[in-house]
Every structure is written in C-alpha cells, then in structure tokens.
Amino acid sequence: MVEHEDRLGCIFFALSNDTRRKMVRLLARRPYRITELAPKFDISLAAVSKHMQLLERAGLIDREIRGRDHFCTLKPAALSKAHAWLGGYEQYWNARLDALERMLSEDE
C-alpha cells in the first residue's frame, strides 16, 4: 500500500499535466469510455490510454473493462485527500491576505 504522502505525491503529479486535468474535469461529469475521450484531445488513442493509466495508478479513477471497452470513472475521494492537504494552508494564506489588507488600509 502507498503511504499517505506518497499517494498525495502521485495525485499531484497526475494533476500537474493539463491534459490529465481536462480528463478529470470530463470524468467529473460522467463516466467515459476511453474511445469516447480520445476524440476530445489532439493526441492518439494510445496516448489517452497512457494518461488514464497514470490517473488510475494515482487513485483518481477506476477503470472497468467490459469486452473491448474500458470505462473510466472519477474517484472523488482521492481529490478530497488532495483538497484536505491544501486546506491546511488556508489559514496561512488567510493570515497573509489579512496582513496585506491591513497594510493597504494603513496607507490610505
């Protein structure tokens, strides 16, 4: 089993690519067959499949194979892990923005 921090690293690496982020956005709407996704991108079917494999290894999608069709579904729990980790920095950024707001209001 991948440890928590390693899983987050895999998730953030998978989301670091614009094409994969677009795929995740599409899968957030509904499940897709890989052959349905391929025409939406200016890359080959094999390249789409490789991107989906990386998303699957990161735990962001599930793939179900029915005959020759590969159905991919988003696993939102993986995204919630990344969101929770990023949320840990919310207090820091809120404090920084509050300090900036105070500094700007002092200059008026």
N, CA, C and O atoms as a GROMACS GRO file, in nm:
protein
  432
    1MET      N    1   0.084  -0.119   0.000
    1MET     CA    2   0.000   0.000   0.000
    1MET      C    3   0.088   0.125   0.000
    1MET      O    4   0.190   0.130   0.068
    2VAL      N    5   0.048   0.226  -0.078
    2VAL     CA    6   0.123   0.350  -0.086
    2VAL      C    7   0.094   0.433   0.038
    2VAL      O    8  -0.021   0.449   0.077
    3GLU      N    9   0.199   0.485   0.100
    3GLU     CA   10   0.180   0.568   0.218
    3GLU      C   11   0.110   0.697   0.181
    3GLU      O   12   0.109   0.736   0.064
    4HIS      N   13   0.052   0.764   0.281
    4HIS     CA   14  -0.029   0.885   0.258
    4HIS      C   15   0.046   0.990   0.178
    4HIS      O   16  -0.006   1.038   0.077
    5GLU      N   17   0.166   1.027   0.219
    5GLU     CA   18   0.240   1.132   0.149
    5GLU      C   19   0.276   1.090   0.007
    5GLU      O   20   0.272   1.171  -0.085
    6ASP      N   21   0.311   0.962  -0.012
    6ASP     CA   22   0.341   0.914  -0.146
    6ASP      C   23   0.218   0.919  -0.234
    6ASP      O   24   0.227   0.952  -0.352
    7ARG      N   25   0.101   0.886  -0.177
    7ARG     CA   26  -0.025   0.892  -0.253
    7ARG      C   27  -0.052   1.035  -0.296
    7ARG      O   28  -0.092   1.059  -0.410
    8LEU      N   29  -0.031   1.129  -0.206
    8LEU     CA   30  -0.050   1.270  -0.242
    8LEU      C   31   0.045   1.311  -0.352
    8LEU      O   32   0.007   1.384  -0.444
    9GLY      N   33   0.168   1.265  -0.345
    9GLY     CA   34   0.266   1.296  -0.450
    9GLY      C   35   0.219   1.244  -0.585
    9GLY      O   36   0.231   1.312  -0.686
   10CYS      N   37   0.165   1.122  -0.587
   10CYS     CA   38   0.113   1.064  -0.710
   10CYS      C   39  -0.006   1.145  -0.763
   10CYS      O   40  -0.018   1.169  -0.883
   11ILE      N   41  -0.093   1.187  -0.672
   11ILE     CA   42  -0.210   1.266  -0.712
   11ILE      C   43  -0.166   1.399  -0.772
   11ILE      O   44  -0.212   1.438  -0.880
   12PHE      N   45  -0.077   1.469  -0.701
   12PHE     CA   46  -0.034   1.599  -0.753
   12PHE      C   47   0.046   1.585  -0.882
   12PHE      O   48   0.035   1.670  -0.970
   13PHE      N   49   0.125   1.479  -0.895
   13PHE     CA   50   0.197   1.457  -1.021
   13PHE      C   51   0.097   1.434  -1.134
   13PHE      O   52   0.111   1.491  -1.242
   14ALA      N   53  -0.004   1.350  -1.109
   14ALA     CA   54  -0.104   1.322  -1.212
   14ALA      C   55  -0.176   1.450  -1.254
   14ALA      O   56  -0.206   1.469  -1.372
   15LEU      N   57  -0.205   1.536  -1.159
   15LEU     CA   58  -0.278   1.660  -1.189
   15LEU      C   59  -0.188   1.771  -1.241
   15LEU      O   60  -0.237   1.878  -1.277
   16SER      N   61  -0.058   1.747  -1.247
   16SER     CA   62   0.034   1.850  -1.296
   16SER      C   63   0.028   1.866  -1.447
   16SER      O   64   0.082   1.963  -1.501
   17ASN      N   65  -0.037   1.774  -1.516
   17ASN     CA   66  -0.046   1.778  -1.661
   17ASN      C   67  -0.182   1.832  -1.703
   17ASN      O   68  -0.286   1.785  -1.655
   18ASP      N   69  -0.183   1.930  -1.791
   18ASP     CA   70  -0.307   1.995  -1.834
   18ASP      C   71  -0.404   1.896  -1.900
   18ASP      O   72  -0.524   1.903  -1.876
   19THR      N   73  -0.353   1.806  -1.982
   19THR     CA   74  -0.439   1.708  -2.048
   19THR      C   75  -0.509   1.620  -1.945
   19THR      O   76  -0.629   1.595  -1.956
   20ARG      N   77  -0.435   1.574  -1.846
   20ARG     CA   78  -0.497   1.489  -1.743
   20ARG      C   79  -0.598   1.568  -1.660
   20ARG      O   80  -0.701   1.514  -1.620
   21ARG      N   81  -0.568   1.698  -1.632
   21ARG     CA   82  -0.667   1.779  -1.559
   21ARG      C   83  -0.795   1.792  -1.640
   21ARG      O   84  -0.905   1.789  -1.583
   22LYS      N   85  -0.784   1.808  -1.771
   22LYS     CA   86  -0.903   1.816  -1.857
   22LYS      C   87  -0.980   1.684  -1.855
   22LYS      O   88  -1.103   1.683  -1.853
   23MET      N   89  -0.906   1.574  -1.854
   23MET     CA   90  -0.972   1.443  -1.846
   23MET      C   91  -1.048   1.429  -1.715
   23MET      O   92  -1.161   1.379  -1.713
   24VAL      N   93  -0.988   1.472  -1.606
   24VAL     CA   94  -1.053   1.465  -1.475
   24VAL      C   95  -1.179   1.551  -1.476
   24VAL      O   96  -1.282   1.510  -1.423
   25ARG      N   97  -1.171   1.671  -1.536
   25ARG     CA   98  -1.290   1.757  -1.544
   25ARG      C   99  -1.403   1.687  -1.620
   25ARG      O  100  -1.519   1.693  -1.579
   26LEU      N  101  -1.369   1.621  -1.731
   26LEU     CA  102  -1.473   1.549  -1.807
   26LEU      C  103  -1.531   1.435  -1.725
   26LEU      O  104  -1.653   1.414  -1.722
   27LEU      N  105  -1.443   1.360  -1.657
   27LEU     CA  106  -1.490   1.247  -1.578
   27LEU      C  107  -1.570   1.291  -1.456
   27LEU      O  108  -1.646   1.211  -1.399
   28ALA      N  109  -1.556   1.416  -1.415
   28ALA     CA  110  -1.636   1.468  -1.305
   28ALA      C  111  -1.783   1.479  -1.346
   28ALA      O  112  -1.872   1.480  -1.261
   29ARG      N  113  -1.807   1.488  -1.474
   29ARG     CA  114  -1.945   1.499  -1.524
   29ARG      C  115  -2.013   1.363  -1.535
   29ARG      O  116  -2.131   1.348  -1.503
   30ARG      N  117  -1.934   1.264  -1.584
   30ARG     CA  118  -1.990   1.130  -1.603
   30ARG      C  119  -1.878   1.034  -1.640
   30ARG      O  120  -1.769   1.078  -1.678
   31PRO      N  121  -1.902   0.903  -1.628
   31PRO     CA  122  -1.803   0.806  -1.674
   31PRO      C  123  -1.789   0.812  -1.827
   31PRO      O  124  -1.884   0.845  -1.898
   32TYR      N  125  -1.670   0.782  -1.875
   32TYR     CA  126  -1.643   0.780  -2.019
   32TYR      C  127  -1.571   0.652  -2.056
   32TYR      O  128  -1.495   0.596  -1.977
   33ARG      N  129  -1.596   0.607  -2.180
   33ARG     CA  130  -1.511   0.504  -2.238
   33ARG      C  131  -1.388   0.576  -2.293
   33ARG      O  132  -1.397   0.692  -2.336
   34ILE      N  133  -1.275   0.509  -2.292
   34ILE     CA  134  -1.152   0.571  -2.344
   34ILE      C  135  -1.170   0.612  -2.489
   34ILE      O  136  -1.120   0.715  -2.532
   35THR      N  137  -1.242   0.531  -2.565
   35THR     CA  138  -1.265   0.565  -2.706
   35THR      C  139  -1.353   0.689  -2.722
   35THR      O  140  -1.349   0.753  -2.827
   36GLU      N  141  -1.432   0.723  -2.623
   36GLU     CA  142  -1.511   0.847  -2.625
   36GLU      C  143  -1.422   0.967  -2.592
   36GLU      O  144  -1.443   1.076  -2.645
   37LEU      N  145  -1.326   0.948  -2.503
   37LEU     CA  146  -1.238   1.057  -2.462
   37LEU      C  147  -1.139   1.097  -2.571
   37LEU      O  148  -1.110   1.215  -2.589
   38ALA      N  149  -1.088   0.998  -2.642
   38ALA     CA  150  -0.981   1.023  -2.739
   38ALA      C  151  -1.012   1.136  -2.838
   38ALA      O  152  -0.926   1.221  -2.860
   39PRO      N  153  -1.130   1.141  -2.900
   39PRO     CA  154  -1.157   1.248  -2.995
   39PRO      C  155  -1.160   1.389  -2.934
   39PRO      O  156  -1.152   1.488  -3.007
   40LYS      N  157  -1.172   1.398  -2.804
   40LYS     CA  158  -1.176   1.528  -2.738
   40LYS      C  159  -1.037   1.590  -2.720
   40LYS      O  160  -1.024   1.705  -2.678
   41PHE      N  161  -0.933   1.512  -2.754
   41PHE     CA  162  -0.795   1.557  -2.736
   41PHE      C  163  -0.718   1.539  -2.867
   41PHE      O  164  -0.749   1.450  -2.946
   42ASP      N  165  -0.621   1.622  -2.886
   42ASP     CA  166  -0.540   1.617  -3.008
   42ASP      C  167  -0.420   1.524  -2.988
   42ASP      O  168  -0.306   1.560  -3.016
   43ILE      N  169  -0.450   1.403  -2.938
   43ILE     CA  170  -0.347   1.302  -2.916
   43ILE      C  171  -0.405   1.167  -2.956
   43ILE      O  172  -0.525   1.154  -2.977
   44SER      N  173  -0.320   1.068  -2.968
   44SER     CA  174  -0.364   0.935  -3.012
   44SER      C  175  -0.443   0.863  -2.903
   44SER      O  176  -0.439   0.900  -2.786
   45LEU      N  177  -0.514   0.761  -2.944
   45LEU     CA  178  -0.587   0.676  -2.850
   45LEU      C  179  -0.490   0.612  -2.751
   45LEU      O  180  -0.521   0.601  -2.632
   46ALA      N  181  -0.373   0.571  -2.800
   46ALA     CA  182  -0.273   0.512  -2.710
   46ALA      C  183  -0.226   0.613  -2.605
   46ALA      O  184  -0.206   0.577  -2.489
   47ALA      N  185  -0.210   0.739  -2.645
   47ALA     CA  186  -0.167   0.842  -2.550
   47ALA      C  187  -0.276   0.868  -2.447
   47ALA      O  188  -0.246   0.885  -2.329
   48VAL      N  189  -0.402   0.872  -2.490
   48VAL     CA  190  -0.514   0.888  -2.395
   48VAL      C  191  -0.513   0.774  -2.295
   48VAL      O  192  -0.531   0.795  -2.176
   49SER      N  193  -0.492   0.653  -2.344
   49SER     CA  194  -0.489   0.536  -2.257
   49SER      C  195  -0.376   0.546  -2.155
   49SER      O  196  -0.394   0.510  -2.039
   50LYS      N  197  -0.260   0.593  -2.198
   50LYS     CA  198  -0.147   0.608  -2.105
   50LYS      C  199  -0.177   0.713  -1.998
   50LYS      O  200  -0.143   0.694  -1.881
   51HIS      N  201  -0.239   0.824  -2.036
   51HIS     CA  202  -0.279   0.925  -1.938
   51HIS      C  203  -0.377   0.865  -1.837
   51HIS      O  204  -0.368   0.891  -1.717
   52MET      N  205  -0.470   0.786  -1.888
   52MET     CA  206  -0.569   0.726  -1.799
   52MET      C  207  -0.503   0.625  -1.705
   52MET      O  208  -0.543   0.613  -1.589
   53GLN      N  209  -0.403   0.554  -1.753
   53GLN     CA  210  -0.330   0.460  -1.666
   53GLN      C  211  -0.263   0.534  -1.552
   53GLN      O  212  -0.263   0.487  -1.439
   54LEU      N  213  -0.206   0.650  -1.581
   54LEU     CA  214  -0.140   0.729  -1.476
   54LEU      C  215  -0.243   0.778  -1.375
   54LEU      O  216  -0.218   0.775  -1.255
   55LEU      N  217  -0.358   0.824  -1.423
   55LEU     CA  218  -0.464   0.868  -1.332
   55LEU      C  219  -0.514   0.751  -1.246
   55LEU      O  220  -0.547   0.768  -1.129
   56GLU      N  221  -0.518   0.634  -1.306
   56GLU     CA  222  -0.562   0.515  -1.233
   56GLU      C  223  -0.459   0.478  -1.125
   56GLU      O  224  -0.497   0.447  -1.012
   57ARG      N  225  -0.330   0.480  -1.158
   57ARG     CA  226  -0.227   0.449  -1.059
   57ARG      C  227  -0.227   0.549  -0.944
   57ARG      O  228  -0.194   0.514  -0.830
   58ALA      N  229  -0.264   0.674  -0.973
   58ALA     CA  230  -0.271   0.776  -0.869
   58ALA      C  231  -0.396   0.761  -0.783
   58ALA      O  232  -0.411   0.830  -0.682
   59GLY      N  233  -0.484   0.672  -0.823
   59GLY     CA  234  -0.606   0.650  -0.746
   59GLY      C  235  -0.717   0.748  -0.778
   59GLY      O  236  -0.815   0.758  -0.704
   60LEU      N  237  -0.702   0.822  -0.888
   60LEU     CA  238  -0.802   0.924  -0.923
   60LEU      C  239  -0.918   0.869  -1.005
   60LEU      O  240  -1.025   0.929  -1.009
   61ILE      N  241  -0.898   0.755  -1.070
   61ILE     CA  242  -1.006   0.696  -1.148
   61ILE      C  243  -1.011   0.546  -1.125
   61ILE      O  244  -0.914   0.483  -1.082
   62ASP      N  245  -1.128   0.490  -1.154
   62ASP     CA  246  -1.147   0.346  -1.162
   62ASP      C  247  -1.167   0.313  -1.310
   62ASP      O  248  -1.226   0.391  -1.385
   63ARG      N  249  -1.116   0.196  -1.349
   63ARG     CA  250  -1.135   0.151  -1.486
   63ARG      C  251  -1.204   0.015  -1.481
   63ARG      O  252  -1.161  -0.076  -1.411
   64GLU      N  253  -1.312   0.004  -1.557
   64GLU     CA  254  -1.383  -0.123  -1.568
   64GLU      C  255  -1.375  -0.167  -1.713
   64GLU      O  256  -1.409  -0.091  -1.804
   65ILE      N  257  -1.330  -0.289  -1.734
   65ILE     CA  258  -1.316  -0.341  -1.870
   65ILE      C  259  -1.434  -0.433  -1.898
   65ILE      O  260  -1.458  -0.532  -1.829
   66ARG      N  261  -1.508  -0.398  -2.003
   66ARG     CA  262  -1.620  -0.480  -2.050
   66ARG      C  263  -1.595  -0.512  -2.197
   66ARG      O  264  -1.615  -0.428  -2.285
   67GLY      N  265  -1.550  -0.634  -2.221
   67GLY     CA  266  -1.515  -0.670  -2.357
   67GLY      C  267  -1.396  -0.587  -2.402
   67GLY      O  268  -1.289  -0.591  -2.339
   68ARG      N  269  -1.413  -0.513  -2.510
   68ARG     CA  270  -1.305  -0.428  -2.560
   68ARG      C  271  -1.314  -0.285  -2.508
   68ARG      O  272  -1.225  -0.204  -2.533
   69ASP      N  273  -1.421  -0.254  -2.437
   69ASP     CA  274  -1.441  -0.118  -2.387
   69ASP      C  275  -1.383  -0.102  -2.247
   69ASP      O  276  -1.398  -0.189  -2.161
   70HIS      N  277  -1.315   0.011  -2.228
   70HIS     CA  278  -1.260   0.048  -2.097
   70HIS      C  279  -1.339   0.168  -2.048
   70HIS      O  280  -1.329   0.277  -2.104
   71PHE      N  281  -1.417   0.149  -1.942
   71PHE     CA  282  -1.498   0.256  -1.885
   71PHE      C  283  -1.422   0.316  -1.767
   71PHE      O  284  -1.377   0.244  -1.678
   72CYS      N  285  -1.408   0.447  -1.766
   72CYS     CA  286  -1.335   0.516  -1.661
   72CYS      C  287  -1.430   0.605  -1.581
   72CYS      O  288  -1.514   0.675  -1.637
   73THR      N  289  -1.416   0.598  -1.450
   73THR     CA  290  -1.499   0.674  -1.357
   73THR      C  291  -1.409   0.747  -1.259
   73THR      O  292  -1.311   0.692  -1.210
   74LEU      N  293  -1.442   0.871  -1.232
   74LEU     CA  294  -1.367   0.951  -1.135
   74LEU      C  295  -1.388   0.898  -0.994
   74LEU      O  296  -1.499   0.859  -0.957
   75LYS      N  297  -1.281   0.896  -0.915
   75LYS     CA  298  -1.289   0.859  -0.773
   75LYS      C  299  -1.268   0.988  -0.693
   75LYS      O  300  -1.155   1.024  -0.664
   76PRO      N  301  -1.377   1.057  -0.657
   76PRO     CA  302  -1.364   1.187  -0.591
   76PRO      C  303  -1.296   1.182  -0.455
   76PRO      O  304  -1.245   1.284  -0.409
   77ALA      N  305  -1.293   1.067  -0.391
   77ALA     CA  306  -1.227   1.058  -0.260
   77ALA      C  307  -1.079   1.094  -0.271
   77ALA      O  308  -1.023   1.157  -0.180
   78ALA      N  309  -1.015   1.056  -0.380
   78ALA     CA  310  -0.873   1.091  -0.398
   78ALA      C  311  -0.855   1.242  -0.408
   78ALA      O  312  -0.759   1.298  -0.355
   79LEU      N  313  -0.947   1.308  -0.476
   79LEU     CA  314  -0.940   1.454  -0.486
   79LEU      C  315  -0.965   1.519  -0.351
   79LEU      O  316  -0.907   1.623  -0.320
   80SER      N  317  -1.051   1.458  -0.270
   80SER     CA  318  -1.077   1.517  -0.139
   80SER      C  319  -0.954   1.508  -0.049
   80SER      O  320  -0.933   1.594   0.036
   81LYS      N  321  -0.871   1.404  -0.067
   81LYS     CA  322  -0.746   1.394   0.008
   81LYS      C  323  -0.653   1.510  -0.028
   81LYS      O  324  -0.592   1.571   0.060
   82ALA      N  325  -0.642   1.538  -0.156
   82ALA     CA  326  -0.558   1.648  -0.201
   82ALA      C  327  -0.615   1.782  -0.151
   82ALA      O  328  -0.540   1.869  -0.107
   83HIS      N  329  -0.746   1.797  -0.158
   83HIS     CA  330  -0.810   1.920  -0.112
   83HIS      C  331  -0.786   1.940   0.038
   83HIS      O  332  -0.759   2.052   0.082
   84ALA      N  333  -0.798   1.833   0.114
   84ALA     CA  334  -0.775   1.843   0.259
   84ALA      C  335  -0.632   1.885   0.289
   84ALA      O  336  -0.608   1.966   0.378
   85TRP      N  337  -0.537   1.831   0.215
   85TRP     CA  338  -0.397   1.866   0.236
   85TRP      C  339  -0.375   2.014   0.204
   85TRP      O  340  -0.310   2.086   0.280
   86LEU      N  341  -0.430   2.060   0.092
   86LEU     CA  342  -0.418   2.201   0.055
   86LEU      C  343  -0.490   2.290   0.155
   86LEU      O  344  -0.447   2.402   0.180
   87GLY      N  345  -0.600   2.241   0.211
   87GLY     CA  346  -0.676   2.318   0.309
   87GLY      C  347  -0.594   2.352   0.433
   87GLY      O  348  -0.624   2.449   0.502
   88GLY      N  349  -0.493   2.273   0.460
   88GLY     CA  350  -0.405   2.301   0.573
   88GLY      C  351  -0.330   2.433   0.558
   88GLY      O  352  -0.282   2.489   0.656
   89TYR      N  353  -0.321   2.482   0.437
   89TYR     CA  354  -0.253   2.608   0.410
   89TYR      C  355  -0.349   2.727   0.402
   89TYR      O  356  -0.307   2.841   0.386
   90GLU      N  357  -0.478   2.698   0.414
   90GLU     CA  358  -0.578   2.804   0.404
   90GLU      C  359  -0.558   2.909   0.514
   90GLU      O  360  -0.567   3.029   0.488
   91GLN      N  361  -0.533   2.865   0.636
   91GLN     CA  362  -0.513   2.958   0.747
   91GLN      C  363  -0.392   3.048   0.721
   91GLN      O  364  -0.396   3.167   0.749
   92TYR      N  365  -0.286   2.990   0.669
   92TYR     CA  366  -0.165   3.067   0.637
   92TYR      C  367  -0.198   3.178   0.536
   92TYR      O  368  -0.165   3.294   0.558
   93TRP      N  369  -0.262   3.140   0.426
   93TRP     CA  370  -0.292   3.239   0.322
   93TRP      C  371  -0.393   3.342   0.369
   93TRP      O  372  -0.382   3.460   0.333
   94ASN      N  373  -0.491   3.302   0.448
   94ASN     CA  374  -0.586   3.399   0.501
   94ASN      C  375  -0.515   3.500   0.590
   94ASN      O  376  -0.544   3.620   0.584
   95ALA      N  377  -0.421   3.455   0.673
   95ALA     CA  378  -0.346   3.545   0.759
   95ALA      C  379  -0.261   3.641   0.675
   95ALA      O  380  -0.253   3.760   0.707
   96ARG      N  381  -0.199   3.590   0.569
   96ARG     CA  382  -0.116   3.674   0.483
   96ARG      C  383  -0.202   3.779   0.412
   96ARG      O  384  -0.163   3.896   0.402
   97LEU      N  385  -0.318   3.738   0.363
   97LEU     CA  386  -0.406   3.831   0.294
   97LEU      C  387  -0.463   3.936   0.390
   97LEU      O  388  -0.478   4.052   0.354
   98ASP      N  389  -0.495   3.893   0.514
   98ASP     CA  390  -0.542   3.988   0.614
   98ASP      C  391  -0.435   4.091   0.645
   98ASP      O  392  -0.464   4.210   0.659
   99ALA      N  393  -0.308   4.047   0.657
   99ALA     CA  394  -0.198   4.139   0.683
   99ALA      C  395  -0.181   4.237   0.568
   99ALA      O  396  -0.157   4.355   0.590
  100LEU      N  397  -0.194   4.188   0.445
  100LEU     CA  398  -0.184   4.276   0.328
  100LEU      C  399  -0.297   4.378   0.329
  100LEU      O  400  -0.275   4.496   0.300
  101GLU      N  401  -0.417   4.334   0.362
  101GLU     CA  402  -0.531   4.425   0.367
  101GLU      C  403  -0.509   4.534   0.472
  101GLU      O  404  -0.537   4.651   0.447
  102ARG      N  405  -0.457   4.496   0.590
  102ARG     CA  406  -0.428   4.595   0.694
  102ARG      C  407  -0.323   4.694   0.647
  102ARG      O  408  -0.336   4.815   0.669
  103MET      N  409  -0.219   4.644   0.581
  103MET     CA  410  -0.112   4.732   0.534
  103MET      C  411  -0.166   4.829   0.430
  103MET      O  412  -0.130   4.947   0.432
  104LEU      N  413  -0.249   4.782   0.339
  104LEU     CA  414  -0.304   4.870   0.236
  104LEU      C  415  -0.399   4.973   0.296
  104LEU      O  416  -0.402   5.088   0.251
  105SER      N  417  -0.476   4.933   0.396
  105SER     CA  418  -0.570   5.029   0.457
  105SER      C  419  -0.495   5.134   0.540
  105SER      O  420  -0.544   5.246   0.555
  106GLU      N  421  -0.377   5.100   0.592
  106GLU     CA  422  -0.295   5.198   0.667
  106GLU      C  423  -0.238   5.305   0.576
  106GLU      O  424  -0.216   5.418   0.618
  107ASP      N  425  -0.214   5.268   0.449
  107ASP     CA  426  -0.157   5.362   0.354
  107ASP      C  427  -0.260   5.463   0.301
  107ASP      O  428  -0.222   5.561   0.237
  108GLU      N  429  -0.387   5.440   0.326
  108GLU     CA  430  -0.491   5.529   0.275
  108GLU      C  431  -0.504   5.654   0.355
  108GLU      O  432  -0.587   5.739   0.324
   0.00000   0.00000   0.00000
